[in-house]
Amino acid sequence: MADPATPLDSDWLRAHPLPQPEPGTDKNGRGRVLAVGGCAQVPGGLLLTAEGALRAGAGKVQIATVRSAALAIGMAMPEVRVIAQDEGADGEILALGQSALDTLGKCDAAIVGPAMICEEAAGRAIDAILDAKCTATIVIDAAALMSLPSRASRLRKRERPVVLTPHIGEIAALLECGADEIERDRIGGVLRAAEHFGAVVVLKGETSLIADREGRLLSFAGGGVGLATGGSGDVQAGIAAGLAARGAEPLVAAAWAVWLHGEAGRRCAEQIGPLGFLARELLAHVPSLMRGV
């Protein structure tokens, strides 16, 4: 049987170009992102996501993270605004404060979950964002994915689909089935998840699959095993949020993020080595890759 997926290649990318800012556009006009995540155990992980959004061309990135990490994050990345959130005894975000929610209302994209560990804390953040009825594109990653099965109906009702970025274990949890079942039919799994959550779903792997709720399906085989390293997914999710903030439709933002992340991995493998490059080393390649298509 022929593969039903459309290859995610330069032809597809040229046919679905990224929005470009007009000359004279200020940083707000280039797109605003709110990144929600981090915890006491992974205090710096959200930096990868925030830089991913900036490298993808977003004009302004703001971070909502645990109070104990906020100052250090702000010092490490002076390009972003940091909104300190109250945290629980577990070192996770206790609840999104009003300042973060007010910021959300002015953003074009939001990303939730990177560098969080607690499913319950991530679920509270998701609920606060959904309750705010924001029109921003929402990217959901990492621990936040695990909180979604009970929230599927709320996600399906959104006019603008969310973007979900699971690996195989996470998509199995989303669909409440075994990972072996997904492994036997990865295409069926990603299409089912996209329909069930009314979302654009990126199933990460040796060959990444991207599906949307209309049944469109893309595949990308590239990047290499070196991308299987801590923080790599946080980078990819940040790129997707940055592209969405610039005005790319969710499927286009997700697809370009997969390609940029994979091609950045290929460049790192060539320049540094197939194994051992760091997630943060992917980031500097993103602007030139966008220019080169």
C-alpha positions in Angstrom: 0.0 0.0 0.0 1.3 3.5 -0.9 2.3 5.8 2.0 -0.6 8.2 2.4 1.7 10.9 3.9 2.9 13.8 1.9 6.7 14.3 2.2 7.7 17.3 4.2 10.4 18.6 1.8 11.6 21.8 0.2 8.8 21.7 -2.4 6.1 21.6 0.4 7.9 24.3 2.3 8.0 26.6 -0.8 4.4 26.0 -1.4 3.6 26.9 2.2 5.9 29.9 2.9 6.1 31.6 6.3 4.5 35.0 6.8 7.1 37.8 6.5 6.9 41.1 8.4 6.6 44.3 6.5 9.5 46.7 6.5 9.2 48.9 9.6 7.3 46.3 11.7 8.0 46.6 15.4 8.6 43.8 17.8 4.9 43.5 18.7 4.0 43.2 15.1 6.4 40.4 14.6 4.5 38.2 17.0 4.3 37.8 20.8 4.7 34.5 22.6 4.0 33.5 26.2 6.0 30.4 27.4 4.6 28.7 30.5 6.6 26.1 32.2 9.7 25.2 34.1 10.0 23.9 37.7 12.6 23.8 40.5 14.1 20.6 39.2 14.5 21.8 35.6 14.9 25.6 36.1 16.6 26.4 32.9 14.8 24.2 30.4 12.3 26.9 29.4 15.2 29.0 28.1 15.5 26.6 25.2 11.9 27.1 24.3 12.0 30.8 24.6 15.1 31.1 22.4 13.5 28.7 19.9 10.6 31.1 19.6 13.0 34.1 19.2 15.2 32.3 16.7 12.0 31.5 14.7 11.4 35.2 14.3 9.0 36.1 17.0 9.5 39.7 18.1 8.7 39.3 21.8 8.8 36.3 24.2 7.6 36.4 27.8 8.1 33.6 30.3 5.8 32.5 33.1 7.8 30.3 35.5 8.3 29.4 39.1 9.4 32.2 41.4 12.5 30.4 42.5 13.9 30.3 39.0 12.6 33.6 37.6 15.5 35.9 38.4 18.1 33.5 37.2 16.2 33.0 33.9 15.9 36.7 33.4 19.6 37.2 34.0 20.5 34.3 31.6 18.3 35.7 28.8 17.9 39.4 28.9 15.8 39.4 25.7 12.7 38.1 27.5 10.4 39.4 30.2 9.9 36.9 33.1 6.7 36.7 35.1 7.3 35.0 38.4 4.5 32.5 39.5 3.8 31.2 42.9 5.0 27.6 43.3 4.0 24.7 45.4 6.1 22.5 47.7 6.9 20.3 44.8 8.6 23.2 43.0 6.0 23.4 40.2 3.8 26.3 39.2 0.9 26.5 41.7 -1.4 28.6 39.5 -1.1 31.1 36.7 -1.4 34.6 38.2 -3.4 37.5 36.8 -0.3 39.1 35.3 0.4 36.0 33.3 -3.2 35.8 32.1 -3.3 39.5 31.2 -0.1 38.9 29.2 -1.7 35.9 27.5 -4.5 38.1 26.2 -2.0 40.2 24.3 -0.1 37.3 22.8 -0.3 35.6 19.4 0.9 32.2 20.6 1.3 30.4 23.9 3.3 27.3 24.7 2.6 25.3 27.8 4.5 22.4 29.4 8.2 22.6 28.6 10.5 21.8 31.6 7.5 20.8 33.8 7.4 17.5 35.5 4.0 17.4 37.3 1.0 16.5 35.3 -1.4 18.1 37.8 0.4 21.5 37.7 0.5 21.4 33.9 -3.2 20.6 33.9 -4.0 23.6 36.1 -2.1 25.8 33.7 -4.0 24.4 30.7 -7.3 25.0 32.4 -6.4 28.6 33.2 -5.5 29.2 29.6 -8.6 27.6 28.2 -10.8 29.4 30.7 -9.2 32.7 29.5 -10.7 32.0 26.1 -7.6 33.3 24.3 -7.5 33.3 20.6 -3.8 32.7 20.4 -2.4 29.5 18.9 -1.6 27.2 21.8 1.3 24.7 21.6 1.2 21.9 24.3 4.3 19.9 25.1 5.9 17.6 27.7 4.1 17.2 31.0 1.1 19.2 29.8 0.3 16.5 27.2 -0.3 14.0 29.9 -3.1 16.1 31.4 -5.1 16.2 28.1 -7.2 13.0 28.0 -9.9 14.5 30.3 -9.8 17.8 28.4 -10.2 16.5 24.9 -13.7 18.0 24.5 -12.6 21.4 25.5 -9.7 21.3 22.9 -12.0 20.1 20.1 -14.3 23.2 20.7 -11.5 25.6 20.0 -11.9 27.4 16.6 -8.1 27.5 16.2 -6.6 24.0 16.7 -3.9 23.5 19.3 -0.6 22.0 18.4 0.4 18.9 20.3 4.0 17.6 20.2 4.2 14.1 21.7 6.7 11.3 21.4 5.4 7.7 21.1 4.9 7.2 24.9 3.0 10.5 25.2 0.7 9.9 22.3 -0.1 6.5 23.7 -1.1 8.2 27.0 -3.1 10.7 25.0 -5.0 7.9 23.3 -5.1 5.8 26.5 -3.5 2.8 24.8 -0.2 0.9 24.8 2.9 2.3 23.0 3.2 -1.0 21.2 -0.2 -0.4 19.6 1.0 3.0 18.3 4.2 1.5 17.1 2.3 -1.0 15.0 0.4 1.8 13.3 2.0 5.2 13.8 0.0 6.8 11.0 -3.3 5.5 12.4 -2.3 6.8 15.8 -1.4 10.3 14.8 -4.5 10.7 12.7 -6.7 9.4 15.5 -5.1 11.8 18.0 -5.6 14.7 15.6 -9.2 13.9 15.2 -9.9 13.2 18.9 -8.3 16.4 20.1 -9.2 18.6 17.1 -5.6 19.4 16.9 -2.4 19.5 14.8 -0.4 16.6 16.2 3.4 16.1 15.7 4.4 12.5 16.5 8.1 12.7 17.0 10.5 9.9 16.0 13.0 8.7 13.4 10.3 9.6 10.9 8.1 12.4 12.3 4.5 12.5 11.3 2.3 15.7 11.4 -1.5 15.4 11.1 -4.4 17.8 11.5 -8.1 17.4 12.2 -9.0 17.5 8.5 -6.9 14.3 8.0 -4.0 16.0 6.2 -0.7 14.1 6.9 2.9 14.9 6.4 6.1 12.9 7.1 9.7 14.0 7.7 12.6 11.5 7.8 15.6 13.4 8.9 17.6 14.9 11.7 19.3 11.8 13.0 19.7 10.1 16.4 21.7 13.0 17.8 18.4 14.8 18.3 17.4 12.3 20.9 18.9 14.4 23.7 17.6 16.4 26.6 16.0 19.7 25.7 15.6 18.9 22.0 11.9 18.7 22.1 11.7 22.0 24.1 13.6 23.7 21.2 11.2 22.3 18.5 8.1 23.3 20.5 9.5 26.8 20.9 10.2 27.1 17.2 6.6 26.1 16.5 5.2 28.7 18.9 7.4 31.4 17.4 6.3 30.6 13.8 2.6 30.6 14.9 3.1 34.0 16.6 4.4 35.3 13.3 1.1 34.3 11.7 1.7 30.8 10.4 -1.4 28.6 10.5 -1.0 25.7 13.1 -0.2 23.0 10.5 2.3 25.2 8.7 4.0 26.3 12.0 4.2 22.7 13.2 5.6 21.4 9.9 8.2 24.1 9.5 9.2 23.5 13.1 9.8 19.8 12.5 11.8 20.6 9.3 13.9 23.3 10.9 14.6 21.2 14.0 15.6 18.2 11.9 17.8 20.2 9.5 19.5 22.0 12.4 20.2 18.5 13.8 21.7 17.5 10.5 24.0 20.5 10.5 25.1 19.8 14.0 25.8 16.2 13.1 28.0 17.4 10.2 29.8 20.1 12.1 30.2 18.6 15.6 29.5 14.9 15.3 26.5 12.6 15.0 26.2 12.2 18.8 27.0 14.6 21.6 25.8 18.0 20.3 23.6 19.8 22.7 20.0 21.0 22.2 21.1 24.6 22.6 23.5 24.2 19.7 20.5 23.7 17.4 19.2 27.2 17.9 21.8 29.3 16.0 21.1 27.3 12.8 17.4 28.2 12.6 17.6 31.7 11.1 19.8 30.7 8.2 17.8 27.6 7.5 14.6 29.7 7.2 16.5 32.0 4.8 17.7 29.2 2.7 14.4 27.7 1.6 
